[in-house]
């Protein structure tokens, strides 16, 4: 099954796995239903998974976050509002990605570098945001990020 058009051929295998997963759940529907998400389907990658709930950008809340995000932030982020975690005034690119996923109702791929912790090392990452919902629109976003060190080696396996 082919990944959506916006995902580059150079995306890491994990991102491509999640694109194929989303496409298989979507089938002929516009969006795959939220109740189709089964963490056992992607258990090998669960540490890099997050699920965000909400229909509008200002109400998005982290429903589930893998252990990678505790390492990156330095605290548990499950239950937090996305707007409280990411200083959107400094990371407009992240805000735009979530807004685009909600609006376009299509997967959004992003590759960049980041350093959210005061003394943490800068890392590069590839992230996919996958919309789930109903005829009323996106209700959840299943996300996955793969992080890399300065040499391109995968972190948090």
PyMOL commands that set and color helices and strands:
alter all, ss='L'
color gray80, all
select helices_A, chain A and resi 13-26+34-36+39-48+57-59+67-73+82-85+92-104
alter helices_A, ss='H'
color red, helices_A
select strands_A, chain A and resi 49-53+61-65+108-114+123-134+137-148
alter strands_A, ss='S'
color yellow, strands_A
deselect
rebuild
show_as cartoon
